[in-house]
Amino acid sequence: MVEKLLLHVLIILAPYLIFSILFENKKNKMVIFTISILNGVAACLVMFFPISSGELIFDLRYVPLVIATLYGGPVSGGIVLLMILFIRTIMGGDALLFGYIGTILGYLLPLILHRFFIKLVPKVRMGIAILVGVWPSIFNPFIIIIYHSNLGIPYSEYSKFMESFLILGAIQVIAIGFSAVLTETLIERSLMQEKIQTAEKLNTLGELAASIAHEVRNPLTVVKGFLQLLEQEETGKKREYLILVLNELGRAEVILNDYLNFAKPKLNNITEVSLHDVLQKIVQLLEPLANKEGVTIQFEHEGDFLLKTDRYQLKQALINIIKNAIEATPAGGYVTITTEGNESQVRLVIKDTGKGMSKEQLEHLGTVFYTTKDKGTGLGTMVSIRIIEEMKGKIEYSSKVGMGTKVIITLPVIKKSE
């Protein structure tokens, strides 16, 4: 029994070792799916080497099933479920129907909890995974008792099974605990790799921006100055051409400023800032653009929130985000700005009724040179994200094609007033 138990533990933990060696460069969203396939293989293998305890024969198939369903949801858990059912069908036997019932019951509770489970922090997830590991130990004894009662075994004989039930339950809970810890470790490592890669790209772009922006802006300022002098003296077509050139030079200056702000988004002038005051001024500033585009801005607030930050940088970040929302919204649409929070943090939500974005577009949002606009560099969004992160805040995007985009910004607060 001990040898087979150790073999089961080795098989259950093998997927994490294999993943670490062969699939470590996969993106975070592929971690769960890949682990689920490997868990399905592990579940099938342990069924071929069952553990015997007295008159009971059992295996650890529920460990991969519970972990895959909790972390991966219906698809990943369903893959493991189908693999287990397929192997169980091949194995056959008198208890085939009871095997189906037990496997499906083992799948249902983790499936119900998945949506709630996946939103929790890692430590809480591990605790819940261990608690869910008790679930097979609850229904399995009943299934075994019903099966044996059909064979005519008297209930007085079931007492000797209790020790085996307890041992099996303890082994399953421990195995699920280890699997949950290893799964969380792989997810964390995958997220860390993505952050490191993003940081390297941003650092490279930042260094490039810092090295060339000043050098380009200096001659650009001189050229712009002389063109402004010429524009005052010229008339007719030449003056129109000069105005056009000056407009394009102004746009080039905006792009260079974005580069500089992206390279060094420092919060130099830290003061106490009223979020309500900043948002009111931004709405006043952007209302002409909204009116031109036929978009209505709605500002709803739950009191005022006092922040300790750089007013100019905060204003720039929010202008970029709200301006993007206006430009993405067709005529007749709305951009809604709402604030809510408590004494420690404020949640600012900017929602539009625009064209929205696909999953692929959302994944690339904020990366180097990515934009959904016909004329744009993507730097505005990148600068905004960097500024919010520099303020110890958090920014999240959610969107669906044809249903608009929602941006949730969370910032630390020093005081809330009604």
N, C-alpha and C positions, 0 to 999 in steps of 0.2 A: 504493500500500500504506500509506504513512504517513497519508494522509488518512482511509482507512477505519479504520486502527488508532486514530486520535484519535477518530473517530466512535464506535467500540466503547467506548472509555474513557468518553466522554461519556454513552453510553446506560447503561453499567454503574453509573456514579455518579449518574445522574439520580434513581433511587428515593430516595436519601438526601436530595437537595435537595427533592424533591416532598414527602417525609414531613415535613421540617423546616418547610415552608411551610404545608401543609394539615392535617397530623395531629399537630402538636406537643403538643396537649392530651390525647392518648390515654393511657390508663393503661399501666403498664409491661408487663402481660401481653398487651396488644394491639400493642405495638411490633413484636415478632417476626412476628406474623401479618400485619400490614399491610405490613411490609417484604417478606415472602415473596410476597405478591400482586404488589407492584411489581417485585420481582426476576423473577417469572415473565414479566411483560410485557417487561422488559428482555431476558430470554433469548430471547424470541420475536423481538424487534426485531433483535437482532444476527444472527439466523439469516437475515434477509432481506437483510443487507448483509455477506456473507462477505468475508474477506481472502484474497487470492491471493498465494502465494509459490512461484514456479516452477510445478511441476505440482500443488502442493498447494493446497487450498481449505479454510480453517478459519474458526472464529469463537470467541467467548468465552462460549458458552452454559454451560460448566461452572462459571464463576465464580459466577453467581447460584444455580446448583443446589447447589454445595458450601456456600456461605454459608447459604442457606435451610435446608438439611438439618442442618448442624452446630448452628446456633442455634435453629432451630424444631422439629427433630425430624421424625418420620415424616409428620405432617399438613402442616406448612409445606413441607417438602422434596417431599412427594408432590404438592402443588399445582403447584410449579414443574416437576416431572418430567412430569406429565400435560400441562401446557401445551406443553412442549418436544416430547413425543411427538406431540401433536396437530398442531403446526405442521410437524414433520418428515414426518408422514403426508401432509399436504396438499402439501408440496414434492415428495414421491415420489423417483424416481430409482433407478438400479441398486443404489446402496449403502444402500437403505432399511433392510434387515435389520441391516447393520453399524452404522448410525446408532442403531437401537434398542438394540443390544448395548452400544455405547459409552456412551449416556445412562444406561442402567440400572447399568452398572458405576460410572459417576461418582456415582450416587446411593447405592450400597450401602456404601462405606467410611465416608462421613460419617454415614450412618444408624447403623452399628455403633458409631461413636465418640460419638454424640450424648449418650447418658446419662452417660457418663464426662466428656465435654467440658464440659457445661453446669454441672457442679459446681466447675469450676476457677476460679481468680481471672482477671480480665480479661487481664493481661499474658501469662499462660500460654496462655489461649485463643487470643490473637492468634498466638502462635508456632506452636501446633498447627494453626491454620487455614492458615497459610502452608505448613507441611509437607504437609498434606492436599492443598494446591494442586498438589503435584508428582504426585499420583496419576494424574490424567488424562494427564499427560505420559509416564507409564510404559506405560499400556495402549493409548493411542492409536496409537503407532507399530506395535505388533503388529497391531492391527485393520487399519490401512492396508496393512501388508505382506501380510496374509492376503487382503485384498480385491484388491490388485494381482497377487498370485500367481494368483488365480483368473482374472485377465484375461490371464495368460500372460507377464507382464513378468518378465524374469530378475532374480535376486537381485542381480546386479552393478550394476543400475540404482538400487538403494535407497540406496547410499552418498551420492548427491547430495541425498537427502531429509534427511540427518542435520542439516545446518545449519538447515533450516526447522523440524525438530522441536525443536531447542534454542531457537530464537527463540520459537516458540509456547509452549514450556514456561516460559521466562523471563517472557514477557508475562502468562501465566495466573497465575503465582505472584505477580508484582507486583500484578496487578489484585485477586487474592484478599486480599493483604496490605492494600491500601487499603480494600477493602470491609469487612474485619474491623475495622479501626481505626474506620471510620465507624459500623459497627453498634454497637461498644462505646461510642462517644461518644453515640449516640442512647439506648442503654439507660441509661447513666450519667445523662444529662440527664433522662430520664423518672423515674428513681429519685429524683434530686435534687428534681424538681418535687413528687413525692409527699411527700418529707420536709419540704419547705418548707410545703406546704399543711397537713400534720399539725402541724408546729411552730406555725403561725399559729393553728390551732384550739386547741391545747393552751395557747398563750400567752394567748389570749382567755379561756379557761376559768380559767386560773390567776389572771389579774388579777381576774376576777369573783369567784372563790372567796376570794381574799385580802381583797377589799373588803367582802364581806358576812358572811363566816363569823364574824368576831369580833363584829360588831354583833348578829348573831342569837344567838350563843352566850351573850352576857352576860345578856339578859333571860330566856333559857331556863334558865340556872343559878338565877336568882332564883325563877322559877316552880317549878322542880323542888324547891328547898329548902323552900318553903312547903307544897307538896303532900306532902312527906315528913313534915312536922310534923303535917299534918292526918291523914295515913294512920295515924300512931301513936295518934291519939285516937279514930278512927272504928272501928266494928265492923259486921258484917253486910254487906249489899249495897254500901253506900257505900264500905266499905274495899276490896271487890273492884274497884269501879270505879276507885278511886284507884290501886290497884296496876297496873291495866291502863293507866291514863294515864301512870304513872311508867315503865312498860316501853316505851311508845311514845316518851316523851321521851328515854329512854336510847338508843333506836334513832336518834332524830333527832340526838343528840349524836355517835353513831358516824359518821353520814353527814357531819356538819360537820367532824369530825376528819379524815375521809378527804379532804374538800375542802381542808383546810389542808395536809395532808401532800402532796396532789397539787400544790398551788400552790407549795410550797417544800420539796421533799424533800431538805433539807440534811443532810449527814453531819457532825453537830456533835461527837460524842464518838468520835473515831477511836482505836481500840485494836487490839491483837492479839487476834483472835477465833478460837477453835477451832470449825470447822464441825461436827465430830462432836458437840461439846457442845451447840451451838445446835440441831442436828437432834434430838438425844435429848430435849431439853427440850420442843421443839415436839411430838414424838410423844407424850410424856407428857401434854402439855396437851390434845391433840386426840383422845386415845384414848377418853375418855368420849363425845365426839360420834360417833366412829366406831362404838363399841359400840351406841350408841342407834340408829344407822342400819343396823346389822348388817354393817358393813364392817370388814375386817381390814387393818391397816397393817403392811407389811413393810419393815424398814429394813436394807439391806445396804450395807456400806461397805468401801472399799479403803484402810485406814489412816486417818489424820487429816490435815486440811489446815488450815494456819494462814493466816488472812486478816488484812489490815490494813484495817479498816472500822468502821462504826458498828453495834455489836451489836444495838441496839434496832431500827434501820431494817431490817437484814438479817432479823431475826426476824419483823418485821411483814410484809415482802414474802413470806417463805416460808410464814408462817401463812395468808396470803390464798390462795396458790396451792394448798397442801395441803388447806385447808378446801374450796376449790372442787372439788378432785378427790374428796373424801369425799362432798360433797353431790351430785355428778354420778353417783356409783356406786350401783347398786341393792343391796339386802340380799343378802348372800352373796358380794359382790364384793371386790376387793382394790385397795389403793393401795400401790404399791411405790416406795420411795425408795432410790436407789443413788447412790454417789459413786465416781468414778474420775478419775485425772489424774496429773500429774507435778509437778516442782518449780516450774513456771511458771504452771500453771492447773489448775483443778478443773472437772470436768463433773458436774453434779448433775442426775439424771434423776428426774422424778416422773411415774409412769405409773399410770393407773387403768383399770379394766375397766367403765367407765360407758357411757352412751348415745352418747358421741362427738359430733362436730360435722361439719356439711357444709362444703364449700369456701367457700361464701358466708359462713357463720358465722365461719369461721377468718379470713377477710379483714377482717371488721368487729371482730374481737376486739381489745380495747384502745382502741377509739375512743370518742368522747364519748357517754355514756349508753347504751352497748350492753351488754346482758346476756342470757344464755340462761335466767336464773332467773325464776320468777314474781314474786318479790319481790326486787328488787335494783336497783342504780343503775349497775353496771359500773365504779364508781370504785375498788373493791378491786383489780381487775386492772390498771387504769390506774396506780394508785399503785405496785403491785408492779413493773410495767415501768419506771416512772420511777426507782424506787429502784435496781433492778439496773443500769440505764444510768448512773445517777449513780456507781455503784461501778465504772465502766469494764468492766462485764460485758455479757453478751449473753443474750437469752432467745428461744427458738424454740418454737413450738407446732406439733404435727402431730397430726392426728386423722382418723378415719373413722367414719361413722355406724354405731353398733352395735358398734364395735370399741375404744372407749375413746379417751383422749387422752393424749399424751405431751408433757411440758414439759421442755425441755433448757436448763439455766442454766449458762453458762460464766463463771467468775469468776477474777480474777488471784490467785495464791497467792504467799506469801512463804516458805513452808516446808512440806514434806511429811514426815510421820512414820509409821512402820509401826505 
